Structures are given as structure tokens and as C-alpha cells.
Amino acid sequence: MEPQLFERIYDSVVRREPTYDGVYYTAVLTTRIVCRPSCRARTPKAANVVFYGSLQEAVREGFRPCKRCRPEEGGTLRPDAVLASQADAIMDGQFGSKLTLQSMAEQLKVSPFHLQRTYKRVTGQSPAARLDELRTGETRRLLAETDTGIADVGKAVGFRSASHFAAWFVKKSGLSPTEYRSKHNEGGN
């Protein structure tokens, strides 16, 4: 590799920029680990780094994929986008249960702080805001399209108490669940 190209790529490793993610892989000679150039792990010394054009090439040379940046996962998606996508999948599938930041973080094997910070950076909103949107959308759908009882609608979207559910829905829509259903059935939306 040309020294100028090496310096440019290594500079992006030092700054943890995703510019060369998926184009080059950073192999660290001392640890025998291969990372994405944007990996958040400690920056290796330039003398201990070799860049490969593919992950398979680095693995063939005896390097193992980093457990932090997981270069083998997500294809062109960055690790943060993969984490946000996995969090979305959990929320989509489990919004009707008692879902907390802690329980999602445990399922994803990351800290709650890391999940909160990363999810917000990738999506522009917190996991709680996304979960709230899912629950609001499903509540509106169930109230408008079904005759399910109000308490059962609340349970379906993750509330154990009908009064807590009703208070939450009033805050979200300005109407009680019964008023919302009546207004929607009249065609007022």
C-alpha cells in the first residue's frame, strides 16, 4: 500500500471516521484482531496496523473479527445502525409487554447507556419516544378498527392498569379512549 494512502486511512482510524468502513479493514498485528476503521476501541500504533481490502482476506491471514465493532455483521450498515435496527425489531415485536431500556439492553448485550446514546444518535429520538409512537399508533388502530374493550386495548399496548392507560392516552391525543372511539366511529377522525 502506498504510504500516502496508508496515512489517509490511518488518519480516519485515529479520528474514528466511517469514511473507509467496508472499503478497508484495520488489522492490528499485536492483538491479531481486525476492526472497521471507525471502531471505538483504543487506537493502535501505526506500526502495528495493516489494512486489508476485505474482511475475508484478514481472517485468512489469521485475524479474528473485533467483538466491539463486529465487522462481520451488518454489511454496509455501521455497527450503530445495526444496533438501532435490532432495537427497533425488539420494540416492534414486544411493545405490548413491559419493555424497558434495561430489558432491551440485556437482550442486545449492551449497557442501557450505550443503547440510549447510540439509538438517539442514529435515529434522532430515544427508544422511549419510538416505543411511545408504536403504542400510540397501535392504540389508535385498535380503538378505531375493533370493538375491543378499553382495558384490553391498554393491556395490548403494554399497560397493566386501565386508568394509567386512559391518562396516558388523554395526554397523547387530547381525548379519552372512549371519546376517541366515538369520534372515529362518527367519521370525525
C-alpha positions in Angstrom: 0.0 0.0 0.0 1.2 3.5 -0.9 2.4 5.5 2.2 0.1 8.4 1.4 -3.0 6.1 1.2 -1.9 4.4 4.4 -1.6 7.8 6.1 -5.0 8.9 4.9 -6.7 5.7 6.1 -4.8 5.6 9.4 -5.8 9.2 10.0 -9.5 8.2 9.6 -8.8 5.4 12.2 -7.4 7.9 14.6 -10.5 10.2 14.2 -12.8 7.1 14.1 -14.5 8.3 10.9 -16.6 5.9 9.0 -15.2 7.1 5.6 -13.4 3.8 4.9 -15.8 1.4 6.6 -16.4 -1.5 4.3 -13.6 -0.4 2.0 -10.7 -1.3 4.2 -10.4 -3.3 7.4 -7.9 -2.4 10.1 -5.8 -5.4 11.3 -3.8 -5.0 14.5 -0.7 -7.1 14.5 -0.2 -7.2 18.2 -3.7 -8.4 19.1 -4.5 -10.3 15.9 -7.8 -8.5 15.7 -9.4 -7.0 12.6 -11.8 -4.0 13.0 -13.7 -1.4 11.0 -11.7 1.8 10.6 -14.3 3.6 12.7 -14.1 1.1 15.7 -14.3 2.8 19.1 -11.6 0.6 20.6 -8.2 2.1 21.6 -6.3 3.4 18.5 -3.4 1.1 17.6 0.0 2.5 16.8 0.5 2.9 13.1 3.5 0.5 13.1 1.1 -2.3 14.4 -1.5 -1.8 11.7 -2.1 -3.5 8.3 -5.1 -2.6 6.1 -6.9 -5.3 4.1 -9.4 -4.8 1.3 -11.8 -7.4 2.6 -12.6 -9.0 5.9 -12.2 -12.5 4.5 -8.6 -11.7 3.5 -7.8 -10.5 7.0 -9.4 -13.6 8.5 -7.4 -15.8 6.1 -4.3 -14.2 7.4 -5.2 -15.2 11.0 -7.0 -12.2 12.4 -10.3 -12.6 14.3 -13.2 -10.1 14.0 -13.4 -7.5 16.7 -16.1 -8.1 19.3 -16.7 -4.4 19.7 -17.3 -3.2 16.2 -18.3 -6.6 14.7 -17.1 -6.0 11.2 -18.7 -9.3 10.1 -22.2 -8.0 10.9 -24.4 -5.6 9.1 -22.8 -5.5 5.7 -22.6 -1.9 4.7 -24.6 -0.8 7.8 -22.4 0.6 10.5 -22.5 -1.2 13.9 -24.5 1.7 15.4 -27.2 1.4 12.7 -27.3 -2.4 13.2 -27.8 -1.9 17.0 -30.6 0.7 16.3 -32.2 -1.8 13.8 -32.1 -4.6 16.4 -33.6 -2.3 19.0 -36.4 -1.4 16.5 -37.1 -5.1 15.9 -37.4 -5.7 19.7 -39.8 -2.8 20.1 -41.9 -3.8 17.1 -42.2 -7.3 18.4 -42.6 -6.6 22.1 -44.3 -3.2 22.5 -47.3 -4.9 24.1 -45.2 -6.1 27.0 -43.4 -4.4 29.9 -40.4 -3.2 27.8 -37.7 -1.1 29.4 -34.4 0.3 28.3 -32.8 -2.1 30.7 -34.6 -5.2 29.3 -33.8 -4.2 25.7 -30.1 -3.6 26.6 -29.9 -7.0 28.2 -31.4 -8.6 25.1 -28.9 -6.8 22.9 -26.0 -7.4 25.3 -25.0 -3.7 25.7 -25.3 -1.3 28.5 -28.5 0.8 28.8 -26.4 4.0 28.5 -24.8 2.8 25.3 -28.2 1.8 23.8 -29.8 5.1 24.7 -26.9 7.2 23.3 -26.4 5.1 20.2 -30.1 4.8 19.3 -30.6 8.5 19.7 -27.6 9.4 17.6 -28.7 7.0 14.8 -32.5 7.7 14.7 -32.8 11.2 16.2 -35.1 10.0 19.0 -34.8 8.0 22.2 -36.0 4.3 22.4 -38.7 5.5 24.8 -40.0 8.0 22.2 -40.1 5.3 19.5 -41.9 2.9 21.8 -44.4 5.6 22.7 -45.1 6.2 18.9 -45.6 2.4 18.4 -48.0 2.2 21.3 -49.9 5.4 20.2 -50.3 4.1 16.7 -51.5 0.6 17.8 -53.9 2.2 20.3 -55.4 4.4 17.7 -55.8 1.5 15.3 -57.4 -0.8 17.9 -59.8 1.9 19.1 -60.8 2.8 15.5 -61.0 -0.6 13.9 -62.1 -3.0 16.7 -64.6 -3.3 19.5 -62.0 -4.4 22.0 -62.7 -3.2 25.5 -60.7 -0.2 26.6 -58.9 -2.1 29.4 -57.9 -4.8 26.9 -56.6 -2.2 24.4 -54.5 -0.9 27.2 -53.1 -4.3 28.0 -52.4 -5.0 24.3 -50.1 -2.0 24.2 -48.3 -2.7 27.4 -50.3 -1.0 30.2 -51.3 -3.1 33.2 -53.9 -0.6 34.6 -56.8 0.8 32.6 -56.6 4.2 34.5 -52.9 4.6 33.7 -53.6 3.7 30.1 -56.5 6.2 29.9 -54.5 9.0 31.4 -51.6 8.3 29.0 -53.9 8.3 26.0 -55.5 11.6 27.0 -52.1 13.1 27.2 -51.2 11.8 23.7 -54.5 12.6 21.9 -56.4 15.1 24.0 -59.3 12.7 24.1 -60.2 9.8 26.4 -60.1 6.3 24.7 -63.9 6.2 24.7 -64.2 9.7 23.2 -61.6 8.9 20.6 -63.5 5.7 19.6 -66.8 7.6 19.5 -65.4 10.4 17.4 -63.7 8.0 15.0 -66.9 5.9 14.6 -68.8 9.1 13.8 -66.3 9.7 11.0 -64.6 12.7 12.6 -61.1 11.1 13.0 
